[in-house]
């Protein structure tokens, strides 16, 4: 039989111990770990995904997206809208004329990143997304979504470099395949494959 | 003056009906209870829910199978991985997909970490409802944050993980991840010890919780209650032991049981369950084999989710979510979308005995009884 109130006393000792040791311990061992957010920032975790963006190589005209529309169809909340560019002859150019993503609707699931066969759409780290207006304000168009490969390398270095390697290898293979057979002999490489 | 005198001379009191919620912070979301009070005693209680209804089932019936996975995260947003687990299990049953060994281990590790997160959150919030204002909750959140950081590193998101795939998982655990999990697992018992010293023997907590909101084992069984609420009433029923789904039969762990079925038992069973989860984690981390993380057959489905058409039939898959039996019922008619999709949400079914537990108790205790059931409105209202 213990004294009534012993449990309360012991509990208070725990809080006192935590209060005092928080000044001496390291942040990950029970010390003070508050991050003064706008001034200080935590190191971003590479796999963190937020909103999608489009990757281009070199200049924004060389966007990797070919407007195949797979992400548009697979997107669970249907927040992507794509229209293919058509040149003067009325032929589709395999480039998006319109590429809109409604960030207000996007639920950050990462499905577009997974299904994209052209390594063109990826999830960004930017989470401070605001808009002055509720309906149209959060819709991002092609120009705003396009970001350079360097930016991609910066936010997700591991994934970006593995994808760069993959693309390089595929290009070399394509070159090697095209060289002995001449131009236009081979059927379209997987790059140009149109989805059903 | 005459009225007051008249009231003084009679013992009869007026029954007062109050609406508790839906914007009350202690209802863990948007939940309303219509309570009939006689003085301070509860003589009637009706739970009213549906404020967070988002048409989950109907949305799912219009989506390809794989696209439902991120939506299941939003059911019970405190432990999204258990929902992923249940849904993946159901579809694997429906389509007859095998899961590689390593993926099974990763699944169990992630699900048990999610259980730890869920229980620690529930305990913290319950103590907060009791009046232990924010200190225990923040201690709990400090530990939770470490696990959530790990989730962010592995799955890409802290809460909406979207990590499981049909026939495997999305991403492999690296050795660094495994070491981080091991570190958390080995440090956690010290935290639990501190947490128990903080409150489990606290006289005020015992007085507020013991013999409050008693739920007998018979009532619980008849009402279909599952999870820690049922086990606190002394009924030994855990789907991990009953069904042996995934690879749970390979681990050695006990099912903690309560005696009386009061609020204190429900609180303490959860503390003990964290210890058992840590045991499972230890064993899984020691035994995790190398190998593939996803079934070869389902690899093309990752690139083309719309082409996934399970054979005509139906399947019911269930897991022991931290809140109880979480079941998914899916009927396929051979098209890319499910013909019928139903979720058996443990929070909703556990709520049905709320009136039974609250009758005769004081109004202040209704809050902790509700807190001890552990509801998440995202799952209740769907």
Interface residues (C-beta under 8 A of the other chain):
Chain A: X4 X5 X6 X7 X8 X10 X11 X13 X14 X15 X18 X28 X30 X33 X45 X46 X47 X48 X49 X73 X74 X75 X76 X107 X108 X109 X110 X111 X114 X115 X117 X123
Chain B: X63 X64 X66 X67 X68 X69 X70 X71 X74 X135 X139 X142 X146 X149 X152 X153 X154 X155 X156 X157 X160 X162 X170 X171 X194 X197 X198 X199 X201 X202 X203 X204 X205 X206 X302 X303 X304 X305 X306
